Each structure stands twice: as C-alpha cells, then as structure tokens.
Amino acid sequence: MTDRPDLTNLPSYRPPRRSVFSARRIALMASVVAGLGIAVHGFSPSTSPSELFSSPAHAQVNNEVRKVERPVGFADIVEHVKPSVISVKVNIKEKTASNDDGDDSSSPFQPGSPMERFFRRFGGPDGFPGQKGGRGRVVQGQGSGFFISADGFAVTNNHVVDGADKVEVTTDDGKTYTAKVIGTDQRTDLALIKVEGSSNFPFAKLADSKPRIGDWVLAVGNPFGLGGTVTAGIVSASGRDIGNGPYDDFIQIDAPVNKGNSGGPAFDTNGEVMGVNTAIYSPSGGSVGIAFSIPASTVKSVVAQLKDKGSVSRGWIGVQIQPVTSDIADSLGMKKAEGALVAEPQANGPAAKAGIESGDVITSVNGESVKDARELARTIGGMAPGATVKLNVLHKGQDKVVNLTLGQLPNTIEAKADTDKDSGKGASRGTDVPKLGMTVAPADSVAGAGKEGVVVTEVDPKSAAAERGFKEGDVILEVGGKSVSTAGEVRDAINTARTDNKNSVLMRVKSGGQSRFVAVPIAKG
C-alpha cells in the first residue's frame, strides 16, 4: 500500500471541500427524507386531519398567511342594508298596444329621437321580465325600492308604479305584502308607497352629505326579476343632465345595474342611501357601466312633500331661461360665462311684475351665486311657493337687486308666442345682411309673423347665422339690446357692437313659439 504524499506544505494548498459538500448534501437529503416521511405519515389512514394541520411546519405557514393583509370586502355593509331593499311588482290594465312593437316608452327622450335608443329606463312597467299583452290585457312589471321607515313607507321610481292598478312588494326574507301609492312626482321620477302588514320593517337612512367622485357605491335591487342582487362600483360623476327635465342633477355611477334595478338604492360605505337608481345609458338595454341615481338631498325634499300632501309644489318665477355661453357673455360685457339669461319673462308672472326683462342675467339667489340656468331652475324649484327671494340681476350692463314672491309652478306652461309654422310663407325676398349671411324682411310685411321684429327669409348654409341655428321663418326681435323692425336697424346694431369692439352681437330670436338669445360672431372692419 502506497502512502499518499503530504501536500499541506505547498503554497497553493487548500483543504478539500468534499466534506463541506457532503455535509450539505446530507442535510438536504435528510430534509427530503423528513418531508417524504411527513407526507407519507400525513396521508396515512391512521393520521387525522387535526394532526396534519397541527404540525409545526404547517402551523408556521398558516401564521405567515394570517399576516398578509386581506382585501376589504362589503359583506358587513351588505348584511346590514340588504334587508331594507324590496322588489316591487305592478299590474297595469288597459296598456296600449303601441308598446308591443318593442318601443321603450320609459325613455326620457322622445320616441324616434337620436338619443332615445341609448338612454333607457330600467324596470318600468314594460321592463323585462314584464309580460306584454294586447289591448285590454294586464301588463306586469318589476322594479325595486327600499324602506325609509319602520312603519312601511318606501321609495321607488315614479315610472315603476305610474298607472299601476295593483302594487305588491317582496321583502328580503321572501314575504309578500300589498302596497299603496301615496304620491308621485314625475319631474324627479320619484314615488312614495306604503306597505301594510308590519310596523317593524328594516329601513335605510338617506345620506346627509354629498358623495365625492371616486367614492365606493353599492347598488342593491331586483335586476331582471332575480331578487336581491348586490353590485359594486364607484361614483363616476355628479350633477349630470340627461335631458329628462330642468331638475336633472343625477349622480353617475359605474356599478352594474339593469332593468329591474329601477327605484333601488345606491349605498355608500356608511350604509346610507346616496341616491335612487333611475336610468341607465345603454345601446342594448343592458348595463354598460353608466347608470344615474337621484341624489339623496332631492329624495328627502320630494318624499317629505309626498308624505305630507301626496304631491310636490315648487316655486316659480315665470321666466324662460337659457345658459350664458362664452359668446353671450362677451356680447354682454361679462367677465365670466355664469348665471341664467332671461330669454322671455312670462306675462303676469312674478318676474315680469318685479321688472325683470328679456336680456337680463340672474346671477344669484338670496346671495348664493347661480352657476347656470339649470342651477337656477333647481334652486327656485326647491323653494316653497309664497316665499320671498332676492335676485341679483345684470340689467343692461348694470347690477340691480330684485325682490319678488314666488308663485307655484303650473303643471303645464302655455305657449308664450305665435306657433304658426307657416309664418315664413308669403314673405318677400327681403334685404341682405351680408355680415351675417342671411336675408331679413319686416315682420309686419310677412303674413302670420306678427308686428314686431324682422323675419329671416333666407339663410346662407355656409354662414355664421346658419352655424348658430338660424332658419327661414325665425323672427329677430332685438339685436344688441335694441328692438329692430328693419334690415337697416339690424345693420346699425351690428355696426355699434363692432365699434364697441365686441366679438359677437346678441340677438333675441323667436323660433317655433319660443324665444331665445343667440350670440352671432361679427366680422371686423
């Protein structure tokens, strides 16, 4: 046997690493064997589940998982608020057969209009899965609602119960009750119903504060008749106007809602109702993530009056108003495009009696600034008839204060001007107003046009007048705040505005029985 040489004295000598690797390999093999042993032992018939999960290794894993922050859910909120939400079922007799053609009569737009097919109510009397019938048959529809008091008062949409002969509600626990319609308000699409049979219904609270854009929202309702369904999203926008009326002030949400959700609540994370779901934007009739809710502040005001007297009374000043655009603001010498422009005060209305005239701009109510025409309508409409208000008005470039007593908003407003559609017929060619691209003639020379102003007899389709919506038969009553009766007076008023270095001239125009102001740009030089 040959002896191995001694290499320890060599400069390059390093101790062999075999023993180190061997130790690591041994440790690794031991852990693998131990793991296999645990696995075999863990799945052996004699081992109980409690023994497996009580092993030190598994306990350590469980402890690590518990340390990971879990996502916050809505289960606790839903458990608290869901019992207050109800499904509403209605029966309506003598439904006209016109709905059988698939037309959604609950749209806020006129049938056949370009936007009608996009904006749809959801859950109206002919909403899915309501059964349409022929003339004289009973039509069933379904919607949603929620209790606002323990004694059975509940809120839903007007279009859900409008014209209903019978209203039934089903609560979250599956019980069915008969309900009575206490009152409805078509302008805000709200209805108050009373459910009999108990004095201890779970109810929801209407929120006191306005939601912020980006806040979480939970929609609870009865989509497609499926019963209590919860969806979540955020507040996408506020103050939305969807063309449903002068009191539009909707909250836009992206929580999925569908037909049958109409009248259901939109909850915030405090479990309070921030709004009542009433309409969706949809080309197909299903949810595309854009829905509109009536704010809780509006619901409070309307419901209080419905409960008290079954109807809603609104303040009224008797003016036809329009927004102040940047062009109109420039023509009036205003620094900002704010306020509500009075197109025409109604004869014998509160505003006319107080001295408000066409062309005046209402800038504030009781010291609160008016942003636009819709805000003025909502502010006045939210006040009680008979109340005294202070209006700040811009009148012919001067600020003045007007005090008046509000009247009561009539159910229908009569036309305030001649609605003869043939007013332009029989007119002479008239006189050109080249700076505007239209031809006008004195109104008293045109049959049916009245005695005031000048009638538009021709409009150049490529002119500034055409771009601003002028058409044959329109009657121009004022230009630059001055009454006009001839083409010469129109030209003089335009020249005055140009001399005053105005970029546009303001005209008061009567068209189709309605008056409006139009700011028309004027050429320099």
C-alpha positions as CSV (number, residue, x, y, z in Angstrom):
1,M,0.0,0.0,0.0
2,T,1.4,3.3,-1.1
3,D,1.4,6.3,1.3
4,R,-0.2,9.5,0.0
5,P,2.2,12.5,-0.2
6,D,1.8,15.3,2.3
7,L,0.6,18.4,0.4
8,T,-0.1,20.7,3.3
9,N,3.2,22.4,3.0
10,L,2.6,23.6,-0.6
11,P,1.7,27.3,-1.0
12,S,-1.3,26.6,-3.2
13,Y,-2.8,24.1,-0.9
14,R,-6.4,24.4,0.2
15,P,-8.2,22.0,2.4
16,P,-10.5,19.7,0.4
17,R,-14.2,20.9,0.2
18,R,-15.6,17.4,-0.2
19,S,-16.6,17.3,3.4
20,V,-18.5,20.6,3.2
21,F,-20.5,19.5,0.2
22,S,-21.1,16.2,1.8
23,A,-22.5,17.9,4.8
24,R,-24.8,20.0,2.7
25,R,-25.9,17.0,0.7
26,I,-26.5,15.0,3.9
27,A,-28.6,17.9,5.3
28,L,-30.6,18.3,2.1
29,M,-31.2,14.5,1.8
30,A,-32.3,14.5,5.4
31,S,-34.8,17.3,4.8
32,V,-36.2,15.5,1.8
33,V,-36.5,12.2,3.6
34,A,-38.1,14.0,6.5
35,G,-40.5,15.7,4.1
36,L,-41.4,12.4,2.5
37,G,-41.8,10.9,5.8
38,I,-44.2,13.7,6.9
39,A,-46.1,13.3,3.6
40,V,-46.4,9.6,3.9
41,H,-47.3,9.9,7.5
42,G,-49.7,12.8,6.8
43,F,-51.7,10.8,4.3
44,S,-51.7,7.5,6.1
45,P,-55.1,6.2,7.1
46,S,-54.2,6.4,10.7
47,T,-53.5,10.1,10.7
48,S,-56.3,12.5,11.4
49,P,-56.6,16.0,9.8
50,S,-56.1,17.7,13.1
51,E,-52.7,16.0,13.5
52,L,-51.7,17.1,10.0
53,F,-52.6,20.8,10.4
54,S,-51.1,20.9,13.9
55,S,-47.7,20.0,12.7
56,P,-45.0,22.7,13.4
57,A,-44.3,23.3,9.7
58,H,-47.9,23.8,8.7
59,A,-48.7,26.0,11.7
60,Q,-45.8,28.2,10.6
61,V,-47.3,28.5,7.1
62,N,-50.7,29.4,8.5
63,N,-49.2,32.1,10.7
64,E,-47.5,33.6,7.7
65,V,-50.8,33.7,5.7
66,R,-52.6,35.4,8.5
67,K,-50.0,38.2,8.4
68,V,-50.9,39.0,4.8
69,E,-53.4,41.9,4.7
70,R,-56.7,40.7,3.2
71,P,-58.7,42.8,0.7
72,V,-61.6,44.8,2.3
73,G,-65.0,43.5,1.2
74,F,-68.5,44.7,1.5
75,A,-70.1,41.8,3.3
76,D,-70.7,43.6,6.6
77,I,-72.3,46.5,4.9
78,V,-74.5,44.3,2.7
79,E,-75.6,42.3,5.6
80,H,-76.7,45.4,7.3
81,V,-78.5,47.2,4.5
82,K,-79.9,44.4,2.2
83,P,-83.0,43.7,4.4
84,S,-84.3,47.2,3.7
85,V,-84.4,46.7,0.0
86,I,-87.6,45.4,-1.6
87,S,-88.7,44.1,-5.0
88,V,-91.7,45.9,-6.5
89,K,-94.2,44.2,-8.7
90,V,-97.0,46.1,-10.5
91,N,-100.1,45.2,-12.6
92,I,-101.4,47.7,-15.1
93,K,-104.6,47.2,-17.1
94,E,-105.5,48.7,-20.5
95,K,-102.0,49.0,-21.6
96,T,-101.9,50.4,-25.1
97,A,-100.7,48.1,-27.8
98,S,-98.2,50.6,-29.0
99,N,-95.6,49.2,-26.6
100,D,-95.8,45.8,-28.3
101,D,-93.5,47.0,-31.1
102,G,-90.5,47.0,-28.8
103,D,-90.6,50.7,-28.1
104,D,-89.3,51.6,-24.7
105,S,-91.8,54.2,-23.7
106,S,-90.0,54.9,-20.4
107,S,-87.1,56.6,-22.2
108,P,-86.5,60.2,-21.1
109,F,-86.3,61.1,-24.8
110,Q,-89.0,61.4,-27.4
111,P,-89.6,58.1,-29.4
112,G,-87.6,58.1,-32.6
113,S,-85.1,60.8,-31.4
114,P,-81.4,60.0,-32.0
115,M,-80.7,59.6,-28.3
116,E,-83.9,57.6,-27.4
117,R,-82.3,54.3,-28.2
118,F,-79.3,55.0,-25.9
119,F,-81.0,56.3,-22.8
120,R,-83.3,53.7,-21.2
121,R,-85.3,53.5,-18.0
122,F,-84.8,50.2,-16.4
123,G,-87.6,48.4,-14.6
124,G,-90.6,50.3,-15.9
125,P,-94.0,48.6,-16.2
126,D,-92.9,47.1,-19.5
127,G,-89.4,46.1,-18.4
128,F,-88.1,42.6,-18.6
129,P,-89.4,40.2,-17.4
130,G,-92.8,42.0,-17.5
131,Q,-95.3,40.4,-19.8
132,K,-96.6,42.5,-22.6
133,G,-100.2,41.9,-23.7
134,G,-102.6,43.2,-26.3
135,R,-105.1,46.0,-25.8
136,G,-107.1,45.4,-22.6
137,R,-104.8,42.8,-21.0
138,V,-102.9,43.1,-17.8
139,V,-99.3,44.0,-18.1
140,Q,-96.9,43.1,-15.3
141,G,-93.7,44.9,-14.5
142,Q,-91.0,44.8,-11.8
143,G,-88.7,47.3,-10.2
144,S,-87.0,47.9,-6.9
145,G,-87.4,50.1,-3.8
146,F,-86.4,50.5,-0.2
147,F,-88.0,51.2,3.2
148,I,-87.3,54.6,4.7
149,S,-89.2,54.0,8.0
150,A,-90.2,51.0,10.2
151,D,-93.9,51.6,9.6
152,G,-93.7,50.7,5.9
153,F,-93.1,53.8,3.9
154,A,-90.8,53.0,0.9
155,V,-89.3,54.9,-2.0
156,T,-89.3,53.7,-5.6
157,N,-89.4,55.4,-9.1
158,N,-92.5,57.1,-10.5
159,H,-92.2,55.2,-13.8
160,V,-92.3,51.9,-11.9
161,V,-95.7,52.5,-10.3
162,D,-97.1,55.0,-12.7
163,G,-100.7,53.9,-13.7
164,A,-100.5,50.8,-11.6
165,D,-103.7,49.1,-10.5
166,K,-102.0,46.8,-8.1
167,V,-98.6,47.1,-6.3
168,E,-97.0,44.3,-4.4
169,V,-93.6,44.2,-2.7
170,T,-91.5,41.3,-1.7
171,T,-89.1,41.7,1.2
172,D,-85.6,40.3,1.5
173,D,-86.9,37.4,3.6
174,G,-89.3,36.4,0.9
175,K,-92.6,37.7,2.3
176,T,-95.1,39.5,0.0
177,Y,-97.1,42.5,1.0
178,T,-99.6,44.8,-0.7
179,A,-98.6,48.4,-1.1
180,K,-100.5,51.6,-1.7
181,V,-99.1,54.6,-3.8
182,I,-99.1,57.6,-1.5
183,G,-97.8,60.1,-4.1
184,T,-95.6,60.5,-7.2
185,D,-93.5,63.2,-8.8
186,Q,-93.0,62.9,-12.5
187,R,-90.4,65.7,-12.7
188,T,-87.9,63.9,-10.4
189,D,-89.2,60.3,-11.2
190,L,-89.8,59.6,-7.5
191,A,-92.7,57.8,-5.8
192,L,-93.7,57.1,-2.2
193,I,-95.5,53.9,-1.4
194,K,-96.9,52.5,1.9
195,V,-96.6,48.8,2.7
196,E,-99.1,47.4,5.2
197,G,-98.6,44.3,7.4
198,S,-95.9,45.2,9.9
199,S,-94.6,48.1,12.0
200,N,-91.1,46.8,12.3
201,F,-89.7,46.8,8.8
202,P,-85.9,47.2,8.4
203,F,-85.2,50.6,6.8
204,A,-82.4,52.6,5.3
205,K,-81.2,56.1,6.1
206,L,-80.8,58.8,3.4
207,A,-77.3,60.3,3.5
208,D,-76.8,63.8,4.7
209,S,-73.6,64.5,2.8
210,K,-73.0,64.5,-1.0
211,P,-70.8,61.7,-2.3
212,R,-67.4,62.5,-3.8
213,I,-66.3,61.4,-7.2
214,G,-64.4,58.1,-6.7
215,D,-66.3,57.0,-3.6
216,W,-67.4,53.4,-3.4
217,V,-71.1,52.7,-4.1
218,L,-73.2,49.6,-3.7
219,A,-76.3,49.1,-5.9
220,V,-78.9,46.7,-4.5
221,G,-82.0,45.8,-6.4
222,N,-84.1,43.3,-8.4
223,P,-82.4,43.0,-11.9
224,F,-84.4,41.0,-14.4
225,G,-86.6,39.9,-11.5
226,L,-83.9,37.8,-9.9
227,G,-84.4,39.3,-6.4
228,G,-82.0,40.9,-4.1
229,T,-78.7,41.4,-6.0
230,V,-75.7,43.5,-5.0
231,T,-73.2,45.1,-7.3
232,A,-70.3,47.5,-6.5
233,G,-68.6,50.4,-8.3
234,I,-67.6,54.0,-7.7
235,V,-69.2,57.4,-8.2
236,S,-68.1,58.4,-11.7
237,A,-69.5,62.0,-11.8
238,S,-72.2,64.3,-10.3
239,G,-74.5,67.0,-11.5
240,R,-75.4,65.1,-14.7
241,D,-78.0,66.4,-17.0
242,I,-79.5,63.6,-19.2
243,G,-82.2,65.7,-20.9
244,N,-85.0,64.5,-18.6
245,G,-86.0,67.9,-17.4
246,P,-84.9,71.2,-15.8
247,Y,-84.3,69.5,-12.5
248,D,-81.8,66.9,-13.7
249,D,-79.0,66.6,-11.2
250,F,-78.0,63.0,-11.3
251,I,-75.2,61.1,-9.7
252,Q,-73.4,58.9,-12.3
253,I,-72.2,55.5,-11.1
254,D,-70.5,52.6,-12.7
255,A,-71.9,49.8,-10.5
256,P,-73.6,47.4,-12.9
257,V,-77.4,47.9,-12.9
258,N,-80.0,46.6,-15.3
259,K,-83.8,46.5,-15.9
260,G,-85.5,45.8,-12.6
261,N,-83.0,47.9,-10.6
262,S,-85.0,51.0,-11.1
263,G,-86.0,52.6,-7.8
264,G,-83.4,50.6,-5.9
265,P,-80.9,52.3,-3.6
266,A,-77.3,53.2,-4.1
267,F,-75.5,52.9,-0.8
268,D,-72.3,54.5,0.4
269,T,-69.8,52.7,2.6
270,N,-71.6,54.1,5.7
271,G,-74.6,52.0,4.8
272,E,-76.6,55.2,3.9
273,V,-78.5,55.8,0.7
274,M,-76.6,58.3,-1.5
275,G,-79.2,58.0,-4.4
276,V,-82.0,56.2,-6.0
277,N,-81.2,54.4,-9.3
278,T,-83.4,55.6,-12.1
279,A,-81.8,55.4,-15.6
280,I,-79.0,53.7,-17.5
281,Y,-77.1,54.6,-20.6
282,S,-77.2,51.6,-22.9
283,P,-77.3,50.9,-26.6
284,S,-78.5,47.4,-25.9
285,G,-80.8,47.7,-22.8
286,G,-78.2,46.0,-20.5
287,S,-75.6,47.6,-18.3
288,V,-72.5,49.1,-19.9
289,G,-71.3,50.7,-16.6
290,I,-73.1,54.0,-16.8
291,A,-76.1,54.5,-14.5
292,F,-77.8,57.5,-13.0
293,S,-79.1,58.0,-9.5
294,I,-81.3,60.7,-8.0
295,P,-79.3,62.4,-5.1
296,A,-80.5,61.8,-1.5
297,S,-80.9,65.5,-1.0
298,T,-83.6,65.6,-3.7
299,V,-85.2,62.4,-2.4
300,K,-85.5,64.0,1.1
301,S,-87.2,67.1,-0.2
302,V,-89.6,65.3,-2.5
303,V,-90.5,62.5,-0.2
304,A,-91.4,64.9,2.6
305,Q,-93.9,66.7,0.4
306,L,-95.3,63.4,-0.9
307,K,-95.8,62.1,2.6
308,D,-97.4,65.3,3.7
309,K,-99.8,66.0,0.8
310,G,-99.3,63.4,-1.9
311,S,-97.9,65.9,-4.4
312,V,-95.0,68.3,-4.8
313,S,-95.3,72.1,-5.0
314,R,-92.4,74.1,-6.5
315,G,-91.5,77.7,-6.5
316,W,-91.8,79.6,-9.8
317,I,-90.7,83.0,-11.1
318,G,-92.1,82.7,-14.6
319,V,-89.2,83.1,-16.9
320,Q,-87.9,81.2,-19.9
321,I,-84.1,81.0,-19.3
322,Q,-81.1,79.7,-21.2
323,P,-77.4,79.3,-20.4
324,V,-74.8,82.1,-20.7
325,T,-72.3,80.9,-23.2
326,S,-68.9,82.5,-23.7
327,D,-70.1,84.3,-26.8
328,I,-73.1,85.6,-25.0
329,A,-71.0,86.7,-22.0
330,D,-68.7,88.6,-24.4
331,S,-71.6,90.3,-26.1
332,L,-73.0,91.4,-22.7
333,G,-69.6,92.6,-21.4
334,M,-69.5,89.9,-18.7
335,K,-66.1,88.6,-17.4
336,K,-67.4,85.1,-16.8
337,A,-70.0,82.9,-18.6
338,E,-72.1,82.4,-15.5
339,G,-75.7,82.9,-14.5
340,A,-79.1,82.4,-16.3
341,L,-80.1,84.5,-19.2
342,V,-83.8,85.5,-19.3
343,A,-85.0,84.8,-22.8
344,E,-88.5,85.9,-22.1
345,P,-90.5,86.6,-18.9
346,Q,-94.0,85.2,-18.8
347,A,-96.8,87.7,-18.9
348,N,-98.2,88.4,-15.5
349,G,-95.6,86.1,-13.9
350,P,-93.7,87.1,-10.7
351,A,-90.6,88.1,-12.6
352,A,-92.4,90.3,-15.1
353,K,-94.3,92.0,-12.3
354,A,-91.0,92.6,-10.5
355,G,-89.5,94.3,-13.5
356,I,-87.2,91.6,-14.9
357,E,-86.9,91.9,-18.7
358,S,-85.6,89.8,-21.7
359,G,-81.8,90.0,-21.8
360,D,-81.4,90.2,-18.0
361,V,-79.0,87.8,-16.4
362,I,-79.9,86.4,-13.0
363,T,-76.6,86.0,-11.2
364,S,-77.5,85.0,-7.6
365,V,-80.5,84.0,-5.4
366,N,-80.5,85.1,-1.8
367,G,-76.8,85.9,-2.0
368,E,-75.9,82.4,-3.5
369,S,-74.2,82.6,-6.9
370,V,-76.1,80.9,-9.8
371,K,-73.7,78.9,-11.9
372,D,-76.1,78.3,-14.9
373,A,-79.7,78.0,-16.0
374,R,-80.2,74.5,-14.6
375,E,-78.9,75.6,-11.2
376,L,-81.4,78.5,-11.1
377,A,-84.3,76.1,-12.0
378,R,-83.3,73.7,-9.3
379,T,-82.8,76.4,-6.7
380,I,-86.1,78.1,-7.3
381,G,-87.9,74.7,-7.7
382,G,-86.7,73.7,-4.3
383,M,-88.3,76.6,-2.6
384,A,-91.9,76.8,-1.4
385,P,-94.5,78.9,-3.3
386,G,-95.1,82.2,-1.5
387,A,-91.5,82.5,-0.3
388,T,-89.8,85.9,-0.9
389,V,-86.5,85.8,-2.7
390,K,-83.8,88.3,-3.5
391,L,-82.4,88.1,-7.0
392,N,-79.2,89.8,-8.2
393,V,-79.7,90.7,-11.9
394,L,-77.4,92.2,-14.6
395,H,-79.7,94.6,-16.4
396,K,-78.3,96.4,-19.5
397,G,-74.8,96.2,-18.0
398,Q,-75.8,97.4,-14.6
399,D,-76.2,95.3,-11.4
400,K,-79.5,95.6,-9.6
401,V,-81.4,93.7,-6.8
402,V,-84.9,92.5,-7.4
403,N,-87.2,91.2,-4.6
404,L,-90.2,89.0,-5.6
405,T,-92.6,86.5,-4.2
406,L,-92.5,83.0,-5.7
407,G,-95.6,81.7,-7.4
408,Q,-96.4,78.0,-7.8
409,L,-95.1,76.1,-10.8
410,P,-98.0,75.3,-13.0
411,N,-98.5,71.7,-14.2
412,T,-98.4,72.9,-17.8
413,I,-96.9,76.0,-19.3
414,E,-98.8,77.6,-22.2
415,A,-97.0,78.7,-25.3
416,K,-95.9,82.3,-25.0
417,A,-95.8,83.2,-28.6
418,D,-97.3,82.5,-32.0
419,T,-96.6,78.9,-33.1
420,D,-97.7,79.3,-36.7
421,K,-95.3,77.1,-38.6
422,D,-96.1,78.8,-41.9
423,S,-95.0,82.2,-40.6
424,G,-92.3,82.5,-43.3
425,K,-94.7,81.9,-46.2
426,G,-95.6,84.8,-48.3
427,A,-92.6,86.8,-47.4
428,S,-90.8,88.9,-49.9
429,R,-87.2,88.1,-50.6
430,G,-86.2,90.7,-48.1
431,T,-82.9,92.6,-47.6
432,D,-79.5,91.0,-47.3
433,V,-77.4,91.3,-44.1
434,P,-74.1,90.2,-45.7
435,K,-72.1,90.3,-42.4
436,L,-74.4,87.6,-41.1
437,G,-75.2,85.6,-44.2
438,M,-78.9,86.0,-44.1
439,T,-81.8,88.0,-45.6
440,V,-84.5,89.6,-43.5
441,A,-87.8,91.4,-44.0
442,P,-90.0,93.5,-41.7
443,A,-92.3,91.2,-39.7
444,D,-95.4,93.3,-40.5
445,S,-94.8,92.6,-44.2
446,V,-95.0,88.8,-43.7
447,A,-98.3,87.1,-43.1
448,G,-98.5,85.4,-39.7
449,A,-95.2,86.8,-38.4
450,G,-96.8,89.5,-36.1
451,K,-95.8,93.1,-35.9
452,E,-92.5,93.1,-34.1
453,G,-89.1,92.4,-35.4
454,V,-87.7,91.2,-38.7
455,V,-88.3,87.8,-40.3
456,V,-85.5,85.7,-41.7
457,T,-86.4,84.9,-45.3
458,E,-83.2,83.2,-46.4
459,V,-80.0,81.8,-44.7
460,D,-76.7,81.1,-46.4
461,P,-75.9,77.5,-45.4
462,K,-72.2,78.3,-45.0
463,S,-72.7,81.5,-42.9
464,A,-72.3,82.3,-39.2
465,A,-76.0,82.6,-39.0
466,A,-76.5,79.0,-40.2
467,E,-73.9,77.7,-37.8
468,R,-75.9,79.4,-34.9
469,G,-79.1,77.6,-35.9
470,F,-81.0,80.4,-37.8
471,K,-83.6,79.2,-40.3
472,E,-86.2,80.6,-42.6
473,G,-89.2,81.9,-40.6
474,D,-87.3,82.9,-37.5
475,V,-88.2,86.3,-36.1
476,I,-85.4,88.6,-34.8
477,L,-86.8,90.8,-32.1
478,E,-83.7,92.5,-30.7
479,V,-80.1,93.0,-31.8
480,G,-77.5,94.2,-29.3
481,G,-80.3,95.0,-26.8
482,K,-82.2,97.2,-29.2
483,S,-85.6,96.4,-30.8
484,V,-85.4,96.1,-34.6
485,S,-88.0,96.3,-37.3
486,T,-86.0,96.8,-40.5
487,A,-82.8,95.4,-42.0
488,G,-81.2,98.8,-41.6
489,E,-81.7,98.7,-37.9
490,V,-80.1,95.3,-37.8
491,R,-77.1,96.6,-39.6
492,D,-76.9,99.6,-37.4
493,A,-76.9,97.5,-34.2
494,I,-74.2,95.3,-35.7
495,N,-72.0,98.3,-36.5
496,T,-72.5,99.6,-33.0
497,A,-71.3,96.3,-31.5
498,R,-68.3,96.4,-33.8
499,T,-67.5,100.0,-32.8
500,D,-67.6,98.8,-29.1
501,N,-65.0,96.2,-30.1
502,K,-67.4,93.3,-29.4
503,N,-66.5,89.9,-30.9
504,S,-70.2,89.0,-31.2
505,V,-73.6,90.6,-31.2
506,L,-76.5,89.2,-29.1
507,M,-79.9,88.7,-30.8
508,R,-83.2,87.8,-29.3
509,V,-85.0,85.4,-31.7
510,K,-88.4,83.8,-31.7
511,S,-88.5,80.4,-33.2
512,G,-91.2,77.8,-33.1
513,G,-93.1,79.7,-30.4
514,Q,-90.1,80.0,-28.1
515,S,-87.7,82.9,-27.6
516,R,-84.0,82.5,-27.1
517,F,-80.8,84.6,-27.3
518,V,-78.2,83.8,-29.9
519,A,-74.7,85.3,-29.9
520,V,-73.6,85.7,-33.5
521,P,-69.9,86.5,-34.3
522,I,-69.3,89.6,-36.3
523,A,-66.5,90.3,-38.7
524,K,-64.1,93.2,-38.0
525,G,-63.7,96.1,-40.5
